[in-house]
Amino acid sequence: MRLFYAYVLTAMISLVGPAVSQDIVLGLSKQEIGITAFFDGSEILIFGAVKHQSEASSEGDLDVVVTIASPRSPVTVRRKEKRLGIWVNVDALEVDLAPSFYAVATTRPFDEVVSQASDLWHQISVRQLIRAVSVPVAVENPEEFTEALVRVRENDGLYQTLSGAVTLQDQTLFSTSVSLPSNLVEGAYTARIFLMNDGDVVSEYQTSIDVRKVGMERWLYNLAHERPVVYGLLSLAIAIFAGWAAAAAFRAVRG
């Protein structure tokens, strides 16, 4: 399958022609992901090619960085301590913006591919994407809260650093795959591809992946948000019917 995509990209490059200024030609195995009741995750294949404008532009070793990010939203991070034998919340920090899912794949270890200046300017690592602007005065060491958020989501597979996962052939064709978990949040996910040279960004390409609930899940979601009273009555009716059916089945078994 990846070989097929490589042939497709070679044809795409030949059709682009010398007058086009694009440095990256990109393709995705899917640009829409439907979430259903049986959705257990998905995998996206990202493949592309580097178009060298001249002999000079292809000098030096190139690296490719691929990122996929969910929409960012606020999140509250709490710190707990054990007091009198009970775990209680002692501090909390409101992170203004943080992605619920983020994956970054590179041709080599991240620190060898991306310089600190490039990371700061282009927000490539997940720590650069997390923004905590309003920090309470009482909170000491606020960076510990963001580090805790990253650590927890890394353990849950929501933040992924995939070093060496991008394959770059002949400094031209590249490909990688990213596994998406089953607990995806809806929204327009952003896929970015960075062409790197000696830690600096040479070129950047961006596209979107639409993640939406479909079918019955979409209908229930819309009903809950647009007509909450009807949704509540429907849930109550289903609960009553389920209780009656369980009682009837129990009586039938005993009888």
matplotlib code that plots the C-alpha trace (Angstrom):
import matplotlib.pyplot as plt

x = [0.0, 2.8, 4.5, 1.3, 1.2, 4.9, 4.0, 1.1, 3.2, 5.9, 3.2, 2.0, 5.4, 5.8, 2.5, 3.4, 6.0, 8.9, 6.9, 5.1, 6.8, 5.6, 8.3, 6.0, 3.4, 1.2, -1.4, -3.5, -5.0, -8.2, -9.4, -12.6, -13.1, -16.5, -17.1, -19.7, -20.7, -18.3, -15.4, -12.2, -9.6, -8.2, -4.9, -3.9, -1.1, 0.6, 2.7, 4.3, 7.3, 9.8, 10.0, 13.5, 13.4, 17.1, 20.3, 21.2, 17.9, 18.6, 22.0, 22.4, 20.5, 16.8, 14.4, 10.6, 8.4, 4.7, 2.2, -1.5, -3.4, -6.9, -8.6, -7.3, -9.6, -9.3, -8.5, -8.2, -5.2, -5.4, -2.8, -3.7, -2.1, -2.7, -3.9, -5.2, -5.3, -7.5, -6.5, -7.7, -7.3, -4.8, -4.1, -5.5, -4.4, -6.6, -4.7, -6.1, -5.5, -4.3, -5.0, -6.8, -4.7, -1.3, 1.2, 4.5, 6.5, 10.1, 12.7, 15.2, 15.0, 13.1, 16.0, 18.3, 15.7, 14.1, 16.0, 14.7, 14.1, 12.1, 10.1, 9.3, 8.4, 6.4, 5.0, 6.0, 6.3, 3.2, 4.6, 4.7, 1.1, -0.1, -0.8, -1.4, -1.8, -3.6, -1.7, -3.1, -0.6, -1.0, 0.2, 3.9, 5.8, 3.0, 5.2, 4.7, 1.0, 1.6, 4.3, 1.7, -0.9, 1.6, 2.7, -0.9, -1.9, 1.3, 0.5, -3.0, -1.7, -3.2, 0.2, 2.6, 6.2, 7.2, 10.9, 12.2, 8.7, 8.9, 10.6, 12.4, 13.7, 16.3, 15.6, 12.3, 9.6, 8.4, 5.7, 4.5, 1.4, -0.3, -2.7, -5.6, -7.3, -10.9, -11.7, -11.2, -12.8, -14.8, -13.5, -11.2, -7.8, -4.7, -2.0, 1.2, 4.4, 7.7, 10.7, 13.7, 17.4, 19.9, 17.1, 15.5, 12.1, 12.7, 9.1, 5.7, 2.4, -0.9, -4.2, -7.2, -8.8, -12.5, -13.5, -17.2, -19.9, -22.0, -25.2, -27.2, -24.4, -24.7, -28.5, -28.3, -25.6, -27.6, -30.7, -28.9, -27.6, -30.5, -33.4, -32.3, -35.8, -36.8, -33.5, -34.1, -37.6, -36.4, -33.7, -36.2, -38.6, -35.8, -34.8, -38.4, -38.8, -35.5, -36.5, -39.9, -38.4, -35.8, -38.6, -40.8, -37.9, -37.1, -40.7, -40.8, -37.7, -39.0, -42.4]
y = [0.0, 2.5, 1.6, 2.5, 5.9, 6.5, 5.9, 8.3, 11.0, 10.6, 11.2, 14.3, 15.8, 15.4, 17.1, 20.1, 21.4, 23.8, 27.0, 25.9, 27.0, 24.2, 22.4, 19.6, 17.5, 15.7, 13.0, 11.4, 7.9, 9.5, 13.1, 12.2, 10.0, 8.9, 8.1, 5.4, 3.3, 0.6, 3.0, 1.6, 3.9, 4.5, 4.8, 7.5, 7.1, 10.3, 10.3, 13.0, 14.1, 16.9, 18.9, 20.3, 23.5, 23.3, 21.5, 23.9, 23.4, 19.7, 20.2, 19.0, 16.3, 17.0, 15.8, 15.6, 16.2, 15.3, 16.5, 15.8, 17.9, 18.0, 21.4, 23.0, 23.7, 24.8, 22.1, 22.3, 20.5, 19.8, 18.8, 16.4, 15.8, 13.2, 14.9, 13.0, 9.9, 11.5, 12.7, 16.2, 18.9, 21.5, 23.5, 23.9, 25.6, 26.5, 25.7, 28.1, 26.0, 22.4, 19.7, 16.6, 14.6, 15.4, 13.2, 14.3, 11.9, 12.6, 11.0, 11.1, 12.0, 15.2, 17.2, 16.3, 17.4, 20.5, 23.4, 25.2, 28.4, 26.5, 24.8, 28.1, 29.9, 27.1, 25.4, 21.9, 20.1, 19.6, 21.7, 24.7, 24.2, 24.2, 27.7, 28.8, 32.5, 33.4, 31.7, 32.2, 33.9, 31.1, 28.5, 27.7, 26.2, 26.3, 24.5, 21.4, 21.4, 21.5, 18.8, 16.7, 17.2, 16.1, 13.1, 11.9, 12.2, 10.5, 7.5, 7.4, 7.4, 10.9, 12.6, 10.7, 11.3, 9.0, 9.3, 7.7, 6.9, 8.9, 7.1, 9.4, 7.8, 9.5, 12.8, 12.9, 10.5, 10.3, 8.4, 7.6, 6.3, 7.6, 5.6, 7.5, 6.3, 5.4, 8.4, 11.1, 14.5, 15.9, 18.7, 19.8, 18.1, 19.8, 17.9, 19.8, 18.7, 20.5, 20.1, 20.6, 21.3, 21.6, 22.2, 25.0, 24.9, 25.0, 24.6, 23.9, 22.4, 22.1, 20.4, 19.3, 16.0, 16.1, 14.0, 13.7, 11.6, 9.9, 7.9, 7.3, 8.9, 12.2, 12.2, 11.6, 14.3, 16.9, 15.9, 16.3, 19.8, 21.2, 19.7, 18.7, 18.3, 15.8, 14.0, 13.8, 12.5, 9.9, 8.7, 8.4, 6.4, 4.1, 3.6, 2.8, 0.4, -1.3, -1.7, -3.1, -5.6, -6.8, -7.4, -9.2, -11.4, -12.2, -13.2, -15.3, -17.2, -17.8, -18.8]
z = [0.0, 0.9, -2.4, -4.2, -2.5, -3.4, -7.1, -6.8, -5.3, -8.0, -10.6, -8.6, -8.5, -12.3, -12.8, -10.5, -12.9, -12.2, -11.8, -8.7, -5.5, -3.2, -1.3, 0.1, -1.7, 0.9, 1.0, 3.8, 3.8, 5.2, 5.9, 7.7, 10.7, 11.8, 15.5, 16.1, 19.1, 17.9, 17.2, 18.7, 17.3, 13.8, 12.0, 9.6, 7.0, 6.1, 3.0, 0.9, -1.1, -1.1, -4.3, -4.8, -6.8, -7.7, -7.0, -4.3, -2.5, -2.0, -0.4, 3.2, 5.1, 5.4, 8.2, 8.3, 11.3, 11.2, 13.8, 14.4, 16.9, 18.1, 18.8, 21.9, 24.9, 28.6, 31.2, 35.0, 36.5, 40.2, 42.7, 45.6, 48.9, 51.6, 54.8, 57.8, 55.7, 53.0, 49.5, 49.0, 46.3, 47.6, 44.4, 40.9, 37.8, 34.8, 31.6, 29.0, 26.0, 25.6, 22.9, 24.0, 21.5, 20.0, 18.1, 16.7, 14.5, 13.3, 11.2, 14.1, 17.8, 18.3, 19.9, 17.0, 14.4, 15.9, 17.4, 20.5, 18.4, 15.8, 18.4, 20.1, 16.9, 15.2, 18.4, 17.3, 20.6, 22.8, 25.6, 23.3, 22.4, 26.0, 27.2, 30.8, 30.9, 34.2, 37.0, 40.6, 42.9, 45.5, 43.0, 43.3, 40.4, 37.8, 35.3, 37.4, 36.5, 32.8, 33.1, 35.1, 32.4, 29.7, 31.8, 32.4, 28.8, 27.6, 29.9, 28.4, 24.8, 24.1, 23.7, 21.5, 20.6, 17.7, 17.2, 14.1, 12.9, 9.7, 6.8, 4.4, 1.1, -1.0, 0.6, -1.3, -0.4, 3.2, 5.1, 8.6, 10.4, 13.5, 15.7, 17.0, 20.3, 20.7, 23.0, 20.3, 20.8, 17.9, 15.8, 13.0, 13.7, 12.2, 10.5, 9.9, 8.1, 8.6, 6.4, 8.6, 7.8, 10.6, 13.1, 11.1, 9.3, 5.6, 4.6, 6.2, 5.0, 6.8, 6.3, 8.4, 9.4, 10.2, 13.3, 13.8, 15.4, 12.8, 12.7, 16.0, 18.0, 16.1, 16.5, 20.3, 20.6, 18.7, 20.7, 24.0, 23.1, 21.1, 23.0, 26.5, 27.8, 25.1, 25.6, 29.4, 28.9, 26.4, 28.8, 31.6, 29.4, 28.3, 32.0, 33.0, 30.1, 30.9, 34.5, 33.6, 31.0, 33.6, 36.2, 33.7, 32.6, 36.3, 37.0, 33.8, 34.9, 38.5, 37.2]

ax = plt.figure().add_subplot(projection="3d")
ax.plot(x, y, z, "-o")
ax.set_aspect("equal")
plt.show()
